[in-house]
Amino acid sequence: MLKLTRLSAWLMLFGAIGLEICGLSLLKVFEGNGTLGKALLIVLMNLSYFLMSLTLRQIAVGVAYATWEIVGGIGVLLVSFVFFDPILSTQQYFGIVIGFAGIICIILGEEHSQASEGEASNHTAHTTQSATKEATKSTSGGMR
């Protein structure tokens, strides 16, 4: 089984996002040739889902999925700005900014919650060790 570090999980997540952006962007490029475009979309999206599934070993599913969707959506939008010249309203631009700010909050919140969980598990381990020592003392003291 593949052992992932947090960094490699985040790199895989951004790889999955890149594959998603490529797959969705190629839909527009190959819209005249339906078979080739659909085949590429299927391959790229399946690879994207595969990488995404691997990241879930280190990143919470809600955080990974939200990051994947929002960053992927913004990436597709940026590709469309460069190659396809979309016309967006002010409200749509505002929504993009809110989505980007939201993903930053989600990622920062995930790191904080993992630190809290680590502190809680350390406290639980310390409490369990103390209780075990006390039980051992009282048991050995009663046997003398």
N, C-alpha and C positions, 0 to 999 in steps of 0.2 A: 504494500500500500504506500502511496506517495505521501511523504511527510512534508507539510507546507509550513513555512514561517509566515508571519503576518505580512511581511514585505512581499514575499512571493505570491501570497493570496491577493494582495492589492494589485500587483503587476498582472496577474492572471485576469482579475476583474477588468482592468483597463484593456487588456487584450481582447476579452469578450466584448467589451464596448466597441473597440475598434472594428471587430468583425461584424458586429451589428450595423455600425455606421456604413461600412463598405457594402454589405448586403442590401440594405435599404436604399442606399444611394445608387447602386447599380440597377435598381428597378427602373429608375427614370432613364438611365443610359440605354438599357435594352428594351424599352417599351415597344419597339417595333418588332423585335425578335422574342416572342413570348417564351419559347422553350428554353433558350440559353439563359435568359434573365431569371426565369423561375428555377432552373437547375442551380445556378450560382447562388440565388437567394437561399435555397434549401441547404446547400452545402455550408455556406457562411453562417447562417443562423443556427444550424445544428452544431457547428464548431463553437459558436458563441455560447449556446446553452451548455455545452460540455464544459467549457472553461468556467462558466458561471457556477456550475454544480460543484466543481473542485474548490472554488473559493469559499463555499459554505462550510468548509471544515474549520476555517479561521475567522470568518466574518459572519455576523448575524444575518439571517435571511432577509429581514426587513431592511437592514442597512444596505446589503449587497443589491437587492432588487431595486430599491429606491435610487441608489447610485447608478445602476445599470440603465434604468429607464430615463432618468433626468439628464445624466451626462450624455447618454446615447441620443436622446432627443435634441439636445443642444448641438451635439456633433453633427447630426443629420441636417439641422438647420444651418450650421456654419458651412457645410459642404454645399447646401443649396444656394447660400449667398454667393459663394465663389463661382459655382458652375451654372446655376439655373436662374439666378436673378429674381428671387421671390419678392412679392410686395406684401409687407406686413403693416398692420395698424399700430398705433401707439400702444393700445391696450395689449396687443400681442407681444410687443417688445417688453412691456412691463411684466407680463406673465413669465417671460424668459428670465428676467432678472430675479423675480421672486423664486422661480424654480431653482436657479443656481444658488441663491442664498439659502434656500431650504436644504439643499444637499450638503452644503457646508455645515449647517446646524446639525443635520443627521449624523454626519461623520464625526464631528466633534463630540456629540452626545454619546456616540457609541464608544469612543475611547474613554470617556469619563465613566460610563457605566461599567466597563470592564475593570477599571481601576477600583471602583467601589466593590465589585464582586470579588476581586482579589483580596482586598482588605477584609471583607466579610469571611472568606474562606480561611484566611490566616487567623482571624479571631476564633473561628470555630475550631480549627486545629489546635490552637493554644488552649482553649477551654477543654477540649477533649483530653489533651495530654495532662492537664492539671487534674481533671477528674479521675483519670486512670492512675496517676501517682497517689492521690488521696485514697482511692479504693485499695491499692496495693499496700499502702501503709496500714490501713485499718485491718486488712485481712491478715497481714503478716504479724501485726501486733496482737491480734486475737488468738493466734496459734501458739504463742510462746507459753 
